[in-house]
Every structure is written in structure tokens, then in C-alpha cells.
Amino acid sequence: MIFFPLTTFTYNEHMNGLLVIDKPAGLTSHDVISRVRHTLHERRVGHTGTLDPFATGVLVVLVGRSTRLAQFFSGDDKQYEAIIRLGYATTTGDRTGDPLSPPGQATRNWSQDEIESALASLRGNIDQVPPMYSAKKVAGQKLYELARRGEEVERKPVHVCIHEFVALRPEGQLMKSNGDGTFDLRVRVECSSGTYVRTLAEDFGSRLNVGAHLAELRRTRVGAFSIEVASTLDELRSRFAEEALGTVLVPPGAALSHLPMLHLSDNDAQKARHGMEVKVGDVDWADGVDVRVCDDQDTLIAVGRYDQNKRQLHPRVVIDTA
């Protein structure tokens, strides 16, 4: 693997867009960002939401001027496939933690009705208490930093929405016995941003009166970006070496295709590039909606906020300053 020294990084005005990376296990999200920077020789790289080091799957990465757009992806729904291990809980809620009770506390296999009842009880709008081993801050300190010092603080529940929480049946089998008194259940979760899947796993175990933790986690979708279009870090290096980065780099306008779009005249386009308001004709947008502001070639100039009373757009984030 070749790493480029930081001194070779440059600002490349033509490198601008979104990458969907399939994060491997064992790397932090920051590690992935660092490797993308080295591969592309570009300092301006960021992500729209972290994945735990043991987890794999979709990490949405913004490159170049598109890093200014992170705020428009932070609330995207997520989808995961996971393995919940029933039999014991851990200090972290996942396989990286220490057991809180001896493994093998699951003394029986549960019926399909019991499993479905426990899953159904955690669907919809629920409250979750953030785990101590998380990056959430309390009084300016990250919870995992406190947890590593052996401290535990009160955490306020947060509202999340579990759109889907269903059992999967690989090879037709509902649950798999591991032969040591533990059982694995493979599930699919679709949820709002801010959901802790390991907390969901622990709460699921509580419904069945058994300790539980997250044994595996793979993020399969973030917003409109699924694992099917994701590239591994090796594939990204290959595309860059072949000068075929355009095959995996999503243009910023396309990345925000969920937002309404407005085409501007040349004169209004120049105003938008300088952060000036532009008048809007007859539209049915709600007040305060974010809008893609584009030129006649569909190139994203800015994201503007619509003022219904004044019938104009104010550029919030300018991408194209040409």
C-alpha cells in the first residue's frame, strides 16, 4: 500500500463530489478519511456519519468543495444488517466489550412468536438512552472518554424512529445455536439518524429476559446510497490510478437529488455565486425548504433557502464560485 506524504496534498478544484465507501472492519471512520486523502492527494475530505471500527459498510465521503454539504446528509435514514447474540451482555453493547455475565446464559431457543413480539415492541417511535461507549457529548465530554475512566453519567433518552426491525432467515433458519449456550439472530434495521443499533440489540434481549449484544454490524444504506454502489478502498485506489475516478465520484448536484432544483439564468447564476438572493417564479415549495441552485448545464452552484414571503432564494452554501 502506497501512502503519499501530507506535503503532496493540494487543493484540486476539479475534485468535487461524493464517494460511497464500503468501510472494512478494523478501521475507524477517521482512518478511512485519512486513506482517501492519501489516495486522492486531497486535504478536503470528510464523512457524513461515523461507523464503529468493528462495523462494515456504507460510509458516505465528501470530497473537495462538497465537504461544505455535509449538513444536508446528516439526517438521512440508515439501513443495517446485524447479528444479535443472545446469551450475555457486554460493557460496550457489542462484541468489542467485556462480558457482563458469563457467556451461555441463553438456556433455550425462543419461539417465532416470542421473537416477533420482541421485534415489534421496538418498531416505530421509541426512546433510546445513548450508550456510555459512544461519541455523544455530555457537558462537553465524549461519553466513551468517561466510560474508559470507569465513570458513568446520567444520559437523557433521545427520540428515534425504527422504520423496520425484522428477522432474516439465512438458509431458512430463524436462529442459530453457537453450541455454547448462545444464539444468533440475523436482523435488518431501517432507522432514523442517531439510532444506536447496539442499544436496540440490548433492548431486544431485555424483552426476552436475556443478556444480548451486537456481534456483527453492516450498514447497507445511507439515504439514497446503498452498498451496491459502494467502492472498497482498494477499488478507489485502482480507479484513481486508472484516471477513472469519475466512475465512482458522484457530482454534488446528483448527490443532492432529493432536494428540489431551480435552473438560473446566467445573470442570476452570477448573483448566486456571490451569495446574493435571487428571485423565484411560481413554485409550490414550503417556506424554508432547501433548494439546489443550478446553471443551465445542471451544475450545482449553491444550496439556497427558500423565503416564501419574499419569493426568493438565499444561497446558504456556495459550491461553484467560478
C-alpha positions as a Markdown table, in Angstrom:
| # | Residue | x | y | z |
|---|---|---|---|---|
| 1 | Met | 0.0 | 0.0 | 0.0 |
| 2 | Ile | 1.4 | 3.4 | -1.0 |
| 3 | Phe | 0.9 | 6.4 | 1.2 |
| 4 | Phe | 1.6 | 9.9 | 0.0 |
| 5 | Pro | 3.2 | 12.4 | 2.4 |
| 6 | Leu | 1.0 | 15.3 | 3.5 |
| 7 | Thr | 3.2 | 17.8 | 1.8 |
| 8 | Thr | 2.0 | 16.5 | -1.6 |
| 9 | Phe | -1.7 | 17.3 | -0.9 |
| 10 | Thr | -3.1 | 20.1 | -3.0 |
| 11 | Tyr | -6.5 | 21.7 | -3.4 |
| 12 | Asn | -7.9 | 20.4 | -6.7 |
| 13 | Glu | -10.8 | 22.5 | -7.8 |
| 14 | His | -11.9 | 19.7 | -10.2 |
| 15 | Met | -12.1 | 17.1 | -7.5 |
| 16 | Asn | -15.5 | 17.7 | -6.1 |
| 17 | Gly | -18.3 | 15.3 | -5.2 |
| 18 | Leu | -19.3 | 12.3 | -3.1 |
| 19 | Leu | -17.9 | 8.8 | -2.7 |
| 20 | Val | -19.7 | 5.8 | -1.3 |
| 21 | Ile | -17.1 | 3.7 | 0.5 |
| 22 | Asp | -17.5 | 0.2 | 1.8 |
| 23 | Lys | -15.7 | 0.5 | 5.1 |
| 24 | Pro | -13.8 | -2.6 | 6.2 |
| 25 | Ala | -13.8 | -3.9 | 9.7 |
| 26 | Gly | -10.9 | -2.8 | 12.0 |
| 27 | Leu | -10.7 | 0.8 | 10.7 |
| 28 | Thr | -12.2 | 3.9 | 12.3 |
| 29 | Ser | -14.1 | 6.3 | 10.1 |
| 30 | His | -11.2 | 8.7 | 10.6 |
| 31 | Asp | -8.8 | 6.0 | 9.3 |
| 32 | Val | -10.9 | 5.7 | 6.1 |
| 33 | Ile | -10.9 | 9.5 | 5.6 |
| 34 | Ser | -7.1 | 9.6 | 6.1 |
| 35 | Arg | -6.7 | 6.9 | 3.4 |
| 36 | Val | -9.0 | 8.6 | 1.0 |
| 37 | Arg | -6.9 | 11.8 | 1.5 |
| 38 | His | -3.7 | 10.0 | 0.7 |
| 39 | Thr | -5.2 | 8.2 | -2.3 |
| 40 | Leu | -6.7 | 11.4 | -3.9 |
| 41 | His | -3.9 | 13.8 | -2.8 |
| 42 | Glu | -6.7 | 16.0 | -1.4 |
| 43 | Arg | -7.0 | 17.5 | 2.1 |
| 44 | Arg | -10.6 | 18.4 | 1.8 |
| 45 | Val | -12.3 | 15.1 | 2.7 |
| 46 | Gly | -14.9 | 14.4 | 5.3 |
| 47 | His | -17.7 | 11.9 | 6.1 |
| 48 | Thr | -21.4 | 12.4 | 6.9 |
| 49 | Gly | -21.7 | 9.9 | 9.8 |
| 50 | Thr | -19.3 | 7.6 | 11.6 |
| 51 | Leu | -19.3 | 3.8 | 11.8 |
| 52 | Asp | -17.8 | 1.9 | 14.7 |
| 53 | Pro | -14.4 | 0.3 | 14.0 |
| 54 | Phe | -15.8 | -3.3 | 14.2 |
| 55 | Ala | -18.6 | -2.4 | 11.8 |
| 56 | Thr | -18.5 | -2.5 | 8.0 |
| 57 | Gly | -20.5 | -1.0 | 5.1 |
| 58 | Val | -21.6 | 2.3 | 3.7 |
| 59 | Leu | -19.6 | 5.4 | 4.7 |
| 60 | Val | -20.6 | 8.5 | 2.7 |
| 61 | Val | -17.5 | 10.6 | 2.0 |
| 62 | Leu | -17.4 | 14.1 | 0.7 |
| 63 | Val | -14.5 | 15.4 | -1.4 |
| 64 | Gly | -13.3 | 18.9 | -2.3 |
| 65 | Arg | -15.8 | 21.7 | -2.1 |
| 66 | Ser | -18.6 | 19.2 | -1.5 |
| 67 | Thr | -17.4 | 18.9 | 2.1 |
| 68 | Arg | -19.5 | 22.1 | 2.6 |
| 69 | Leu | -22.6 | 20.0 | 2.0 |
| 70 | Ala | -22.2 | 17.6 | 5.0 |
| 71 | Gln | -25.1 | 19.3 | 6.8 |
| 72 | Phe | -27.6 | 18.2 | 4.1 |
| 73 | Phe | -26.8 | 14.5 | 4.7 |
| 74 | Ser | -26.6 | 14.3 | 8.5 |
| 75 | Gly | -30.3 | 13.5 | 8.9 |
| 76 | Asp | -30.5 | 10.7 | 6.4 |
| 77 | Asp | -32.1 | 7.4 | 7.4 |
| 78 | Lys | -29.9 | 4.4 | 7.7 |
| 79 | Gln | -30.3 | 0.7 | 7.0 |
| 80 | Tyr | -28.2 | -2.1 | 8.6 |
| 81 | Glu | -27.9 | -5.9 | 8.7 |
| 82 | Ala | -26.8 | -7.1 | 12.0 |
| 83 | Ile | -26.3 | -10.2 | 14.2 |
| 84 | Ile | -27.7 | -10.0 | 17.7 |
| 85 | Arg | -26.1 | -12.6 | 20.0 |
| 86 | Leu | -28.3 | -13.7 | 22.8 |
| 87 | Gly | -26.7 | -15.2 | 25.9 |
| 88 | Tyr | -24.7 | -12.4 | 27.5 |
| 89 | Ala | -24.4 | -8.6 | 27.5 |
| 90 | Thr | -21.1 | -6.7 | 27.2 |
| 91 | Thr | -19.7 | -3.4 | 28.6 |
| 92 | Thr | -19.9 | -1.8 | 25.2 |
| 93 | Gly | -23.1 | -3.4 | 23.8 |
| 94 | Asp | -21.1 | -5.0 | 21.1 |
| 95 | Arg | -18.5 | -7.8 | 20.6 |
| 96 | Thr | -15.6 | -5.5 | 21.5 |
| 97 | Gly | -16.6 | -5.2 | 25.1 |
| 98 | Asp | -16.1 | -7.4 | 28.1 |
| 99 | Pro | -18.9 | -9.8 | 29.1 |
| 100 | Leu | -21.1 | -8.5 | 31.9 |
| 101 | Ser | -22.2 | -12.1 | 32.7 |
| 102 | Pro | -20.7 | -15.5 | 31.9 |
| 103 | Pro | -21.4 | -16.5 | 28.2 |
| 104 | Gly | -24.0 | -19.1 | 27.7 |
| 105 | Gln | -26.9 | -17.6 | 29.7 |
| 106 | Ala | -29.4 | -18.4 | 26.9 |
| 107 | Thr | -30.9 | -21.7 | 28.1 |
| 108 | Arg | -33.4 | -22.2 | 25.4 |
| 109 | Asn | -34.4 | -21.3 | 21.8 |
| 110 | Trp | -37.3 | -18.9 | 21.6 |
| 111 | Ser | -40.4 | -19.4 | 19.5 |
| 112 | Gln | -41.1 | -17.4 | 16.4 |
| 113 | Asp | -44.0 | -15.7 | 18.1 |
| 114 | Glu | -41.7 | -14.6 | 21.0 |
| 115 | Ile | -39.1 | -13.3 | 18.6 |
| 116 | Glu | -41.6 | -11.4 | 16.5 |
| 117 | Ser | -43.3 | -9.9 | 19.6 |
| 118 | Ala | -39.9 | -8.6 | 20.9 |
| 119 | Leu | -39.1 | -7.1 | 17.5 |
| 120 | Ala | -42.5 | -5.5 | 17.1 |
| 121 | Ser | -42.2 | -3.8 | 20.5 |
| 122 | Leu | -39.2 | -1.9 | 19.3 |
| 123 | Arg | -40.6 | -0.6 | 16.0 |
| 124 | Gly | -41.9 | 2.9 | 15.5 |
| 125 | Asn | -41.1 | 5.9 | 17.6 |
| 126 | Ile | -39.1 | 4.9 | 20.7 |
| 127 | Asp | -36.8 | 6.5 | 23.2 |
| 128 | Gln | -33.2 | 5.3 | 23.5 |
| 129 | Val | -30.7 | 6.0 | 26.2 |
| 130 | Pro | -27.3 | 6.6 | 24.4 |
| 131 | Pro | -24.7 | 4.1 | 25.5 |
| 132 | Met | -21.7 | 5.2 | 27.6 |
| 133 | Tyr | -19.4 | 3.9 | 24.9 |
| 134 | Ser | -20.5 | 6.5 | 22.3 |
| 135 | Ala | -19.2 | 9.7 | 20.9 |
| 136 | Lys | -22.2 | 11.7 | 22.2 |
| 137 | Lys | -21.1 | 14.5 | 24.4 |
| 138 | Val | -22.4 | 15.4 | 27.9 |
| 139 | Ala | -21.2 | 18.6 | 29.5 |
| 140 | Gly | -18.6 | 18.9 | 26.7 |
| 141 | Gln | -17.1 | 15.4 | 27.2 |
| 142 | Lys | -17.5 | 12.4 | 25.0 |
| 143 | Leu | -19.2 | 9.6 | 26.8 |
| 144 | Tyr | -16.7 | 7.0 | 25.7 |
| 145 | Glu | -13.9 | 9.0 | 27.3 |
| 146 | Leu | -15.8 | 9.0 | 30.6 |
| 147 | Ala | -16.5 | 5.3 | 30.3 |
| 148 | Arg | -12.9 | 4.4 | 29.8 |
| 149 | Arg | -12.1 | 6.1 | 33.1 |
| 150 | Gly | -14.8 | 4.0 | 34.7 |
| 151 | Glu | -17.3 | 6.8 | 35.1 |
| 152 | Glu | -20.9 | 6.6 | 34.3 |
| 153 | Val | -23.2 | 9.7 | 34.0 |
| 154 | Glu | -26.9 | 10.1 | 33.5 |
| 155 | Arg | -27.9 | 10.3 | 29.8 |
| 156 | Lys | -31.2 | 11.8 | 28.6 |
| 157 | Pro | -33.2 | 9.5 | 26.3 |
| 158 | Val | -33.4 | 10.6 | 22.6 |
| 159 | His | -36.3 | 10.1 | 20.3 |
| 160 | Val | -35.6 | 7.8 | 17.3 |
| 161 | Cys | -37.7 | 6.0 | 14.8 |
| 162 | Ile | -37.3 | 2.3 | 13.9 |
| 163 | His | -39.0 | 2.0 | 10.5 |
| 164 | Glu | -38.1 | -1.7 | 10.1 |
| 165 | Phe | -36.8 | -4.3 | 12.6 |
| 166 | Val | -37.2 | -7.8 | 11.2 |
| 167 | Ala | -35.6 | -11.2 | 11.5 |
| 168 | Leu | -33.8 | -12.5 | 8.5 |
| 169 | Arg | -33.7 | -16.2 | 7.7 |
| 170 | Pro | -30.4 | -17.3 | 6.1 |
| 171 | Glu | -30.9 | -20.8 | 4.7 |
| 172 | Gly | -34.4 | -20.7 | 6.2 |
| 173 | Gln | -33.2 | -20.8 | 9.8 |
| 174 | Leu | -34.6 | -18.2 | 12.3 |
| 175 | Met | -31.9 | -18.6 | 15.0 |
| 176 | Lys | -28.5 | -20.2 | 15.0 |
| 177 | Ser | -27.2 | -22.0 | 18.1 |
| 178 | Asn | -23.5 | -21.5 | 18.6 |
| 179 | Gly | -23.1 | -24.6 | 20.8 |
| 180 | Asp | -22.0 | -22.7 | 23.8 |
| 181 | Gly | -25.4 | -21.6 | 25.2 |
| 182 | Thr | -25.6 | -18.5 | 22.9 |
| 183 | Phe | -27.9 | -18.0 | 19.9 |
| 184 | Asp | -27.5 | -15.6 | 17.0 |
| 185 | Leu | -30.4 | -13.8 | 15.3 |
| 186 | Arg | -29.7 | -12.0 | 12.0 |
| 187 | Val | -31.8 | -8.9 | 11.6 |
| 188 | Arg | -32.4 | -6.0 | 9.2 |
| 189 | Val | -32.9 | -2.5 | 10.7 |
| 190 | Glu | -34.0 | 0.7 | 9.0 |
| 191 | Cys | -34.0 | 3.6 | 11.3 |
| 192 | Ser | -33.7 | 7.4 | 11.7 |
| 193 | Ser | -30.3 | 9.1 | 12.1 |
| 194 | Gly | -29.0 | 9.0 | 15.6 |
| 195 | Thr | -30.2 | 5.4 | 16.3 |
| 196 | Tyr | -27.8 | 3.1 | 18.2 |
| 197 | Val | -28.2 | -0.4 | 16.8 |
| 198 | Arg | -26.3 | -1.9 | 19.7 |
| 199 | Thr | -28.7 | -0.3 | 22.2 |
| 200 | Leu | -31.5 | -1.8 | 20.1 |
| 201 | Ala | -29.8 | -5.2 | 20.4 |
| 202 | Glu | -29.6 | -4.8 | 24.2 |
| 203 | Asp | -33.2 | -3.8 | 24.4 |
| 204 | Phe | -34.3 | -6.7 | 22.3 |
| 205 | Gly | -32.5 | -9.1 | 24.7 |
| 206 | Ser | -34.3 | -7.4 | 27.6 |
| 207 | Arg | -37.7 | -8.2 | 26.0 |
| 208 | Leu | -36.6 | -11.9 | 26.1 |
| 209 | Asn | -35.2 | -11.6 | 29.6 |
| 210 | Val | -31.6 | -12.5 | 28.5 |
| 211 | Gly | -28.4 | -10.6 | 28.0 |
| 212 | Ala | -27.6 | -9.6 | 24.4 |
| 213 | His | -25.1 | -7.7 | 22.4 |
| 214 | Leu | -24.3 | -6.8 | 18.8 |
| 215 | Ala | -22.0 | -9.5 | 17.3 |
| 216 | Glu | -21.8 | -8.0 | 13.8 |
| 217 | Leu | -23.0 | -4.8 | 12.1 |
| 218 | Arg | -23.0 | -3.9 | 8.4 |
| 219 | Arg | -24.5 | -0.6 | 7.2 |
| 220 | Thr | -26.2 | -1.3 | 3.8 |
| 221 | Arg | -27.7 | 2.1 | 3.1 |
| 222 | Val | -27.4 | 5.8 | 4.0 |
| 223 | Gly | -30.1 | 7.9 | 2.5 |
| 224 | Ala | -30.2 | 7.1 | -1.3 |
| 225 | Phe | -26.7 | 5.5 | -1.3 |
| 226 | Ser | -26.7 | 1.7 | -1.0 |
| 227 | Ile | -23.9 | -0.9 | -0.5 |
| 228 | Glu | -24.4 | -2.0 | -4.1 |
| 229 | Val | -22.8 | 1.2 | -5.4 |
| 230 | Ala | -20.1 | 1.3 | -2.8 |
| 231 | Ser | -16.4 | 1.0 | -3.6 |
| 232 | Thr | -13.7 | -0.6 | -1.4 |
| 233 | Leu | -10.6 | 1.4 | -0.6 |
| 234 | Asp | -8.6 | -0.9 | -3.0 |
| 235 | Glu | -11.2 | -0.2 | -5.8 |
| 236 | Leu | -10.8 | 3.6 | -5.1 |
| 237 | Arg | -7.1 | 3.4 | -5.5 |
| 238 | Ser | -7.5 | 1.4 | -8.7 |
| 239 | Arg | -9.9 | 4.0 | -10.2 |
| 240 | Phe | -7.6 | 6.8 | -9.2 |
| 241 | Ala | -4.6 | 5.1 | -10.8 |
| 242 | Glu | -6.6 | 4.5 | -14.0 |
| 243 | Glu | -7.7 | 8.1 | -14.0 |
| 244 | Ala | -11.3 | 6.8 | -13.8 |
| 245 | Leu | -12.3 | 8.5 | -10.6 |
| 246 | Gly | -15.4 | 9.8 | -12.4 |
| 247 | Thr | -16.9 | 6.3 | -12.4 |
| 248 | Val | -17.3 | 6.4 | -8.6 |
| 249 | Leu | -17.3 | 10.1 | -7.7 |
| 250 | Val | -20.9 | 11.4 | -7.6 |
| 251 | Pro | -21.3 | 15.0 | -8.7 |
| 252 | Pro | -22.6 | 17.2 | -5.9 |
| 253 | Gly | -25.8 | 18.1 | -7.7 |
| 254 | Ala | -26.7 | 14.4 | -8.2 |
| 255 | Ala | -25.7 | 13.6 | -4.6 |
| 256 | Leu | -28.5 | 16.1 | -3.5 |
| 257 | Ser | -31.1 | 14.8 | -5.9 |
| 258 | His | -33.6 | 14.5 | -3.1 |
| 259 | Leu | -33.8 | 18.4 | -3.0 |
| 260 | Pro | -35.9 | 20.4 | -5.4 |
| 261 | Met | -33.9 | 22.1 | -8.2 |
| 262 | Leu | -34.0 | 25.6 | -9.7 |
| 263 | His | -32.3 | 26.5 | -13.0 |
| 264 | Leu | -30.9 | 30.0 | -13.1 |
| 265 | Ser | -30.3 | 32.5 | -15.9 |
| 266 | Asp | -26.7 | 33.5 | -16.4 |
| 267 | Asn | -27.3 | 36.7 | -14.6 |
| 268 | Asp | -28.9 | 35.1 | -11.6 |
| 269 | Ala | -26.2 | 32.4 | -11.6 |
| 270 | Gln | -23.6 | 35.0 | -11.1 |
| 271 | Lys | -25.6 | 36.5 | -8.2 |
| 272 | Ala | -25.8 | 33.2 | -6.5 |
| 273 | Arg | -22.1 | 32.5 | -6.9 |
| 274 | His | -21.6 | 35.7 | -4.9 |
| 275 | Gly | -24.1 | 34.7 | -2.2 |
| 276 | Met | -26.8 | 37.1 | -3.4 |
| 277 | Glu | -30.5 | 36.4 | -3.2 |
| 278 | Val | -32.3 | 35.5 | -6.5 |
| 279 | Lys | -36.0 | 35.9 | -7.3 |
| 280 | Val | -38.1 | 32.8 | -7.8 |
| 281 | Gly | -41.1 | 32.4 | -10.0 |
| 282 | Asp | -44.3 | 30.4 | -9.4 |
| 283 | Val | -43.3 | 27.4 | -7.2 |
| 284 | Asp | -45.1 | 25.3 | -4.6 |
| 285 | Trp | -42.2 | 24.9 | -2.2 |
| 286 | Ala | -42.7 | 25.2 | 1.6 |
| 287 | Asp | -41.1 | 28.2 | 3.4 |
| 288 | Gly | -37.6 | 27.4 | 4.5 |
| 289 | Val | -37.1 | 24.4 | 2.1 |
| 290 | Asp | -33.5 | 23.8 | 0.8 |
| 291 | Val | -33.2 | 24.0 | -3.0 |
| 292 | Arg | -30.4 | 23.0 | -5.4 |
| 293 | Val | -29.5 | 26.1 | -7.4 |
| 294 | Cys | -28.0 | 25.1 | -10.8 |
| 295 | Asp | -26.9 | 26.6 | -14.0 |
| 296 | Asp | -28.4 | 25.6 | -17.4 |
| 297 | Gln | -25.9 | 22.6 | -17.5 |
| 298 | Asp | -27.3 | 21.2 | -14.2 |
| 299 | Thr | -24.0 | 22.1 | -12.5 |
| 300 | Leu | -24.7 | 22.8 | -8.8 |
| 301 | Ile | -23.9 | 26.4 | -7.9 |
| 302 | Ala | -25.3 | 26.5 | -4.4 |
| 303 | Val | -27.9 | 25.3 | -2.0 |
| 304 | Gly | -30.4 | 28.0 | -1.2 |
| 305 | Arg | -33.1 | 28.5 | 1.4 |
| 306 | Tyr | -36.5 | 29.5 | 0.1 |
| 307 | Asp | -38.2 | 32.5 | 1.6 |
| 308 | Gln | -41.9 | 32.1 | 0.7 |
| 309 | Asn | -42.9 | 35.7 | 1.7 |
| 310 | Lys | -40.2 | 37.3 | -0.4 |
| 311 | Arg | -40.3 | 34.6 | -3.1 |
| 312 | Gln | -36.6 | 34.4 | -3.3 |
| 313 | Leu | -33.7 | 32.1 | -2.6 |
| 314 | His | -30.8 | 33.0 | -0.3 |
| 315 | Pro | -27.7 | 30.9 | -1.1 |
| 316 | Arg | -26.7 | 29.1 | 2.2 |
| 317 | Val | -23.8 | 27.1 | 0.8 |
| 318 | Val | -22.0 | 28.2 | -2.4 |
| 319 | Ile | -20.2 | 25.4 | -4.2 |
| 320 | Asp | -19.4 | 26.9 | -7.6 |
| 321 | Thr | -17.6 | 30.3 | -7.4 |
| 322 | Ala | -16.4 | 30.4 | -11.0 |
